[in-house]
Amino acid sequence: MNALTRLSLKDLQIIFNCSKNTAIKRKRELQNALNIHHVRLLDVAAYENYDIDYLICMLC
């Protein structure tokens, strides 16, 4: 997995430790805030101020 990988709802659930419904809302929040269509790992790291390496390890 690299920083440009598109994230699924399951990936967002793991990152935010939340339910599917909350992951959907967080995905919409990211899309609206960053004016993007597909949420990537890089977008989450930038928006939430996370370290990319930490997120990659979290999803492995």
VENFENVEN-V782071 format. One record per pair of residues at least 12 apart in sequence whose C-alpha atoms are under 10 Angstrom apart, sorted by the first residue. I is the first residue (numbers start at 1). J is the second residue. D is the distance in whole Angstrom. If there is no record, write none. Layout:
i	j	d
I	J	D
I	J	D
//
This chain:
i	j	d
1	41	9
1	56	7
1	57	9
1	59	8
1	60	8
2	40	9
2	41	8
2	42	9
2	52	9
2	53	9
2	55	10
2	56	7
3	40	7
3	41	5
3	42	5
3	43	9
3	44	10
3	45	9
3	52	7
3	53	9
3	55	9
3	56	8
4	39	9
4	40	6
4	41	6
4	42	6
4	43	9
5	38	10
5	39	8
5	40	5
5	41	6
5	42	8
6	38	6
6	39	6
6	40	4
6	41	7
6	42	9
6	43	10
7	27	9
7	38	8
7	39	6
7	40	5
7	41	6
7	42	10
7	43	10
7	44	9
8	23	9
8	24	10
8	27	9
8	38	9
8	39	8
8	40	9
9	21	9
9	22	10
9	23	6
9	24	7
9	26	10
9	27	8
9	39	10
10	23	8
10	24	10
10	59	10
11	23	9
11	41	9
11	55	10
11	58	9
11	59	7
12	24	8
12	26	8
12	27	8
12	39	9
12	41	9
12	44	9
12	59	9
13	26	9
14	55	10
14	58	8
14	59	7
15	41	10
15	44	9
15	54	10
15	55	7
15	56	10
15	58	7
15	59	8
26	44	10
27	39	7
27	44	9
30	43	8
30	44	7
30	47	7
30	48	9
31	43	9
33	47	9
34	46	10
34	47	8
41	55	8
41	56	8
42	55	9
//
